[in-house]
Amino acid sequence: MKHSMIILAFVASAVSGLAHAAGTVSLAGGAASNVQTRQWSPASNSIAPKTRAEVRQDLVQAQRDGQVAYLNRTLYRGGM
């Protein structure tokens, strides 16, 4: 009994591993095309971090525009 359970577990993991590694998508016409995925990584010089002064300036601007009040009324209303 244990022997058959071990074999079943091995076969299930092998099949799922092959399905994960295949990288093909079956299209409606029955043809398969390779799907290549790239993991996103930011370029080293694409985004400069904001200073504290810039973040505070953005917060003041959002308060003046009413964005903070809108978020408090809709998204962050909590248990009120």
Secondary structure, 3 states (H helix, E strand, C coil): CHHHHHHHHHHHHHHHHHHHHHCEEECCCCCEEECCCCCCCCCCCCCCCCCHHHHHHHHHHHHHHCHHHHHHHHCCCCCC
